[in-house]
């Protein structure tokens, strides 16, 4: 491969000399040849030696043993593995049997980790979801949502009464927050809980059809209890007659413990067949003057006395509401983490198939594998790099969340809340798009249900909506960034994850360096400082410019309409910030990796992740002369070259995910056995 050629103009010769003088460690990057086969052959001569075992140990981490316990249980019980073709009702019953077997037969008790060891809990969730995503969601409803609401929003009396039944599945339950007319806007919920001081009870009512609890997991078939979010109404002695204390959570029994029939005043309906996750029994709940004891109020953040007096350690309804939702952030953490697992499975299937499948080739020569084609690499290699990047970012999020649950540090709580919102939105959106790309990359065979893309895509699709709509969550991130930005200019400091903005905002306010904008050597472009600076520069520029726009439009439109006018700008800002966080965590993982072989592989993958993102938004950098034309061209060339390099270790990289064959059991992913497995499946 030849070095890039330079035009023979005297001006460019001088600029080249000046660039090399100011950047002496930079070496010219190789210029890929136009022929994809020559590129592939050339790249193979410099293939990295990857110790898959060491890399796998790093990726699987400390929870390998408990995940293997889940895998062994289902491998030993094939009757519990979900078949390709199964009816909605049968899938629901099988899913419940899977959960019961995991808890009562395998002896795995997820609830015991929810509060004290969340990282282990999420590892169990990941392993369960690799067999059937419906199982992971049902498990999450039982332990994260229903169980989590009891232990996080309740007090000791609730734990004493309900913990064991939730843990051993004697008390299957639901999380009844979403209503037909209100999902994201939780403060707009209409279900009412009115206190009756005469009987010392709350009366739960659904005032209209729009207030029917909707999409409630576990409600249609299996649930016996529900944590119901409702507006707390207390008697008052003024003209209104009652006071609205805002949204609170209540434990409401919904079915008889012996007969399993709906209790008086409770109507339960089935939400029916869904696009995916049909092992989860989503239902709708209506309450008609359902009475529950006063003790059923989950009263960690607000309580009602026998005489109807309200008390809280928090000064306002907004503070109580924020504290309540803050305790439920674990669901977003789990979805971000689980979405990465789905991406790993899909990428593994598509890449293994692409390494096996041969199509076309030079005249009179053997056909070549489709992963040798630049177009296939362009689809799959940045995706593989993203799977690694997301892995380290979400693992860090889980660690932060675990620390938050132990310390309750206010600064960490705020950091986790914003970071979980951003990562959940960004990662699930990326995975959803990638699932369709993987299906397409496998051609017609990718369309066969047995090869899993359809079920993965359908089951994962709702990840973009529940636990917070992605567009709404990104607005939360943008809003938090603006709050930090405004606070900085009032003498405040940035929160933990936002710290980098202190320096990069100052950098943004100055003009880009015309010399560094032209540096194009490989060492410079692969320097993590250049990569991270570029990501952070873009975020700072977006933050400063959207703040100016909002200030301008607010004067004429008001705050709400100004926000809406700038909404796409705000979403881009949030995504840019999250990409900066992801890259920072990836770079940290590379630098702290103890094994030289694994570190070299991760460095290559990290460079591809960073430069691919920069190239995809190269217009932003060119518009402000952060990157000169020759440097933009060099970034493009190097990105292609790195993609070829990653292709050469793609098998080792996906093998390092260490996904059991039952997880990637698609016949087209079974390497040398693929076609025999596939033909056997269709009956030959």
Steps between C-alpha positions, in 0.01 A plus 500: 500500500634842405509816703266783390644710220530875521447752223821658384410854588754694700231623742390151590859381533563775755182423688597135517839587644343736751247237603768236553709750693214583737387138524824298481354170626239488228550248226313498174213256492475227240285568198255215434493384142167510317480124475330351805669164452847657491412694811393187679813314399722786603324542833548135583877544497473724807228307683515537875547192714203501738488290816128426491502344845649810663273735309199287592594510869507877479163517325317246716640644822428376850150370428593215270419233762141603568432546130639153430262368766208646303633352175551157656147494638335570166735271310402220740130579451437523126123489559535849648668644191264710293420345159491705182128451450288548811161657569458803723327306778751214492789747498363673811469173690845385389649832608350464847634143521845626398495758777373255760763246397780755518399607850372180662698229321826667399506689830576836338334777700527826304310706759778453755734698276269786397584720796843388618676373187335645187787398270433132575128554448558654156731210409220254581260711295742492204541123517125438525430733211746319278265200503174691475468876526147455631649317798736789573214752484271288718784456747557876493131575560494268800824609665606841364158659469254333736763385750719805451211738566422326828856508637596840354180697558372318806627473857594211725140391560457441128823305470402284796163419347582455132870422455489120529191464281654713227830314527353148468226599252210433738411866440526562126434866440467793262620857465192706415625842397416552129146602412316504169537879472827550690830319460802728507316775689476322835399818681190504281368163627129505581442192716392620845568372854268682743552461873195408707574601863193317628615154386873579493520390135591631159241472222658432160296622204536519124310824424477456121606271218819700443612408853483123444838350582634369170781272382547368855735199496384194699146643523316298235568153645741456789508807723345499848614845613572833336693808600250761384608859438215738580431856606473513880191699606458601866197664667544872555291754684481766231271564208667230289425226750818308417870552434692343212837389638634377167583154367574230760537120486263251665499121533169370366407129504336422165424126519389260769797306640309169490260519206712739289180683402499881474406662830182710537519834320792395280457444129783330312523483123759352265697739276524216249761390251794740463774559244739316733551384858187286487622295795414800716132530591428871464160605625278796581366581848196702602422575865146565623509624861758241606579537870846428639645549851685824574815291555499415129633846416870462414601772740875550479464854365156594632257362759143547619414475870188344647332840515584581138802725553771488236869497590815484291870553546502675161377859473294495180291281272762537225776384733295198607417416140865525396608280792237240414601476135867515593463174692367333185799587281626140521259404223678730257839370610381146436361579156819669385704204624264243347488683167876459467452126549250492213743692280775248581278206404387657171850611404639156580245325279551741210880498519531124532274460200697760305824315573345176373288612206685520166373689198669606175873546452768569240469311167599133522570526873307381808218713632587727790329545833254787504681663793788566259274748320545859611123555506449214749783626717347848494177353635642272767842612621396837649207313656738252660710790626186659643407179682837513676467873572149459640612205711752706691269802529207302638722294729626828644137616536414185695799557729393860561144388568623237749707763678203737504282236669763458771591863567189698396742779412293786354753591233526137391120465497471795260782364285347151472155642427623703201749241378250213513247708304756582231653154467164326500377727221817493291586131530148364445450720193833389354426132568155526342650636178781244508262205520353593163850549356605154623192340344575669168868408520401132512283521191208262460626265770474785750126502437450148634352509850740231617789738440363729772513849354122527482440405862793708623378802307137464608580430864755778527300766316301605809827571684484839326173580675461345843682634805487835322450587134841557342419844366376610841807359674737680264320822582569434867869468419495822296315680776754388756787615278341843463446521875868420555599751231296779655632414846859522377454863401351571840811370673385140540678176409411221262371167629722193487432379145490854367844601633668497160283791389694736725802485272337436166257791537800731535659334198183549299496874564836527323564435131618151391877469467577530124810282536352208696197514270735374225682226688418177322753242612380165626657544844318829543164369378529193722599705801217474757550864594422615146196270483356600836573868442310482171197336663499749786555798273189405304292466820623834633426672170148355493439598862613859453307547175173352626522713815524810279205387288282425802577837652408671173174312437383511862461877474243475222353150539521421870685210658286207377482606134866602498594152620284345229655726235848375601400139571703325229804706597450393863473132407822522299669662799391218731618230259834675455552518875420131544740408220770697681431309822505166318833574332656618828406174670627295206836680510523439876429129444774477236756673717421292808494164319774283660552257210713645214329289235153605610609860540627513141175354368290739706711796386434410137126464564489823701674693222247371248212599728636852547604576142184352350292734718716798406475417131121457523474858627789642300282785373481643851878506532553638150246779546707656778841405356570265790612253231660614174408328170819294487449384857139404427622287211762340723236417763290331234791295369612395845146404600478268200842354579409437864176337391703250294731441794208432732353264240813287529443440871120506483465132585716539810310814603157335484632181658620713792137582578489133602136453410395135528377340182147488642512880502622535142325179403405634157618233254669760279724591795619144564822538302597186309180320601276777373357350186452151641320647802290722278398229255411268788278772646295533180462123472769362267 
